Amino acid sequence: MNIRFEYLYRDAGNFKKWGDIVFSNPHNIDIHFATLIAEKVLIDKTYFVAIKAYIPDLHFIDYVAEIDHDWHEFVNAH
């Protein structure tokens, strides 16, 4: 069973852009266990930098480095 990882980017104006990625799960790791493992490497169990996690970055085209940031938010895994 694959694992779908849902996440979002929230810019400085609180505009949101949603994304998801599906990971193969050849060892059928339980979704609750996989979520616990993920939360251990997330900042405050929620935040991460997408490019460092090798998943698609969700920044808006009009990204302004002075006011926006690199953090994305983990939403759900199922």
Backbone bond lengths (Angstrom), bond angles and torsions (degrees), N, CA, C in turn:
res aa  C-N    CA-C-N  psi(-1)  N-CA   C-N-CA  omega(-1)  CA-C   N-CA-C  phi
1 M - - - 1.450 - - 1.536 108.76 -
2 N 1.308 116.88 127.00 1.464 121.98 178.25 1.526 110.95 -73.99
3 I 1.323 115.57 164.99 1.466 121.49 178.07 1.523 108.40 -118.99
4 R 1.320 116.18 125.33 1.467 121.90 177.12 1.523 108.34 -97.18
5 F 1.325 116.20 122.19 1.459 124.55 -177.63 1.525 107.59 -105.98
6 E 1.324 117.29 114.99 1.469 122.27 -179.86 1.516 109.29 -102.71
7 Y 1.329 115.87 137.65 1.455 120.59 -178.41 1.521 109.78 -151.06
8 L 1.336 116.17 171.13 1.456 119.71 179.92 1.514 110.60 -148.16
9 Y 1.327 113.56 159.99 1.458 121.19 171.88 1.520 106.27 -115.49
10 R 1.313 116.56 132.24 1.466 122.98 178.96 1.529 106.29 -120.77
11 D 1.345 116.81 115.02 1.463 118.91 -175.99 1.525 111.63 -82.79
12 A 1.316 116.89 -176.82 1.470 122.15 -176.00 1.523 112.15 -62.73
13 G 1.318 117.77 -24.39 1.462 121.40 177.58 1.516 112.77 -91.55
14 N 1.342 117.27 8.29 1.455 125.79 -179.14 1.536 112.74 67.31
15 F 1.332 116.61 20.93 1.450 119.77 172.41 1.523 107.48 -79.26
16 K 1.340 116.29 140.21 1.460 120.35 -173.35 1.522 111.37 -115.40
17 K 1.317 114.52 145.41 1.455 121.52 174.29 1.523 106.91 -132.50
18 W 1.331 116.37 120.82 1.458 122.45 -173.80 1.521 111.12 -95.59
19 G 1.320 115.55 149.81 1.449 121.15 176.06 1.512 110.92 -151.44
20 D 1.316 114.97 165.39 1.453 119.71 173.84 1.521 108.70 -151.03
21 I 1.305 114.56 159.28 1.450 121.61 178.48 1.519 107.09 -143.74
22 V 1.319 115.78 142.45 1.458 120.82 -179.80 1.517 108.76 -106.25
23 F 1.327 115.16 125.99 1.459 122.21 177.87 1.528 108.59 -103.86
24 S 1.313 116.16 139.18 1.463 118.54 173.43 1.523 108.26 -69.80
25 N 1.286 116.40 152.45 1.457 121.95 -177.16 1.535 108.12 -136.78
26 P 1.342 116.79 66.52 1.471 119.62 -174.30 1.520 114.29 -63.31
27 H 1.337 118.29 -20.25 1.464 121.26 -179.84 1.530 111.54 -98.13
28 N 1.338 116.65 6.14 1.473 122.51 178.83 1.520 113.02 50.27
29 I 1.337 115.60 49.96 1.467 120.88 176.23 1.521 108.48 -65.66
30 D 1.304 116.60 133.57 1.461 122.77 178.96 1.528 109.92 -58.37
31 I 1.320 117.37 136.63 1.473 121.98 -175.87 1.530 111.47 -60.82
32 H 1.314 118.09 -36.43 1.470 120.41 179.71 1.524 110.67 -67.80
33 F 1.319 116.38 -39.56 1.468 120.63 177.80 1.523 109.91 -67.54
34 A 1.326 117.55 -42.29 1.466 121.33 178.66 1.532 110.81 -61.77
35 T 1.328 117.08 -38.89 1.464 121.23 178.24 1.524 110.54 -65.63
36 L 1.314 117.98 -42.08 1.471 121.13 177.72 1.524 111.01 -61.58
37 I 1.317 117.04 -42.33 1.461 120.73 178.02 1.527 110.14 -62.12
38 A 1.332 116.75 -45.58 1.467 121.08 -179.41 1.524 110.78 -61.55
39 E 1.318 117.40 -44.13 1.461 120.79 -177.61 1.529 112.30 -61.94
40 K 1.313 118.17 -27.55 1.471 121.35 179.51 1.522 112.44 -67.95
41 V 1.317 118.10 -25.85 1.463 120.71 -179.80 1.528 112.91 -102.15
42 L 1.325 117.10 -5.67 1.467 120.91 177.49 1.524 110.28 -83.13
43 I 1.302 116.47 152.99 1.463 122.10 175.49 1.526 106.84 -76.33
44 D 1.311 117.81 122.37 1.469 123.12 -176.32 1.528 112.51 52.19
45 K 1.337 117.17 35.05 1.463 124.34 179.02 1.530 113.18 60.41
46 T 1.330 118.07 16.10 1.454 120.42 -174.58 1.524 114.25 -138.88
47 Y 1.316 118.94 -42.83 1.464 122.30 -166.71 1.526 113.62 -102.75
48 F 1.331 115.19 150.87 1.456 121.73 178.06 1.525 109.18 -159.88
49 V 1.318 116.39 164.27 1.459 122.66 175.85 1.524 106.48 -101.32
50 A 1.319 116.68 116.24 1.464 121.94 -172.26 1.527 112.71 -57.27
51 I 1.322 117.81 -45.55 1.470 118.43 -176.42 1.526 111.70 -65.72
52 K 1.328 117.74 -28.91 1.464 120.57 176.79 1.530 111.47 -74.72
53 A 1.337 116.41 -22.90 1.462 121.40 177.85 1.534 111.14 -93.39
54 Y 1.324 116.42 1.91 1.468 122.52 179.41 1.528 113.00 59.54
55 I 1.330 115.09 38.64 1.458 119.94 173.75 1.528 108.22 -124.36
56 P 1.334 118.02 160.26 1.463 120.41 -175.40 1.528 113.46 -57.38
57 D 1.318 115.02 133.11 1.455 123.70 176.92 1.530 107.66 -78.01
58 L 1.323 117.48 137.30 1.467 121.06 -176.12 1.528 114.11 -106.89
59 H 1.321 118.07 16.60 1.468 119.50 -179.96 1.523 111.18 -56.51
60 F 1.319 115.32 149.63 1.457 121.18 174.45 1.525 109.08 -75.90
61 I 1.299 117.01 158.67 1.463 121.90 179.90 1.525 110.76 -59.98
62 D 1.322 117.37 -36.10 1.463 121.58 -177.83 1.536 112.46 -88.93
63 Y 1.334 117.41 34.47 1.465 123.40 178.13 1.529 110.23 -58.02
64 V 1.332 115.67 129.30 1.463 121.84 178.90 1.532 107.28 -118.55
65 A 1.317 116.78 107.43 1.467 121.74 -173.01 1.527 113.52 -57.21
66 E 1.327 118.22 -29.64 1.467 121.05 -177.67 1.527 112.90 -69.57
67 I 1.340 117.73 -26.70 1.468 119.45 -177.95 1.522 113.48 -120.47
68 D 1.317 117.81 -22.64 1.456 120.38 178.28 1.530 109.35 -90.74
69 H 1.288 117.42 -177.55 1.465 121.81 -174.38 1.527 109.17 -145.11
70 D 1.327 116.83 178.30 1.464 121.93 -178.77 1.526 113.77 -98.99
71 W 1.323 118.12 -9.21 1.457 120.64 -173.79 1.521 112.59 -73.63
72 H 1.317 114.67 137.70 1.455 123.43 171.25 1.530 106.44 -113.26
73 E 1.335 116.70 164.23 1.455 120.83 -177.78 1.517 111.17 -117.42
74 F 1.320 116.21 130.90 1.455 121.60 171.44 1.512 107.77 -70.99
75 V 1.339 117.48 132.23 1.461 121.39 -179.98 1.523 111.33 -108.69
76 N 1.336 115.93 -51.63 1.462 119.14 -173.99 1.520 109.50 -164.52
77 A 1.299 115.19 157.66 1.466 121.44 171.16 1.521 106.57 -135.63
78 H 1.299 114.98 135.63 1.469 119.46 176.66 1.504 110.36 -155.94
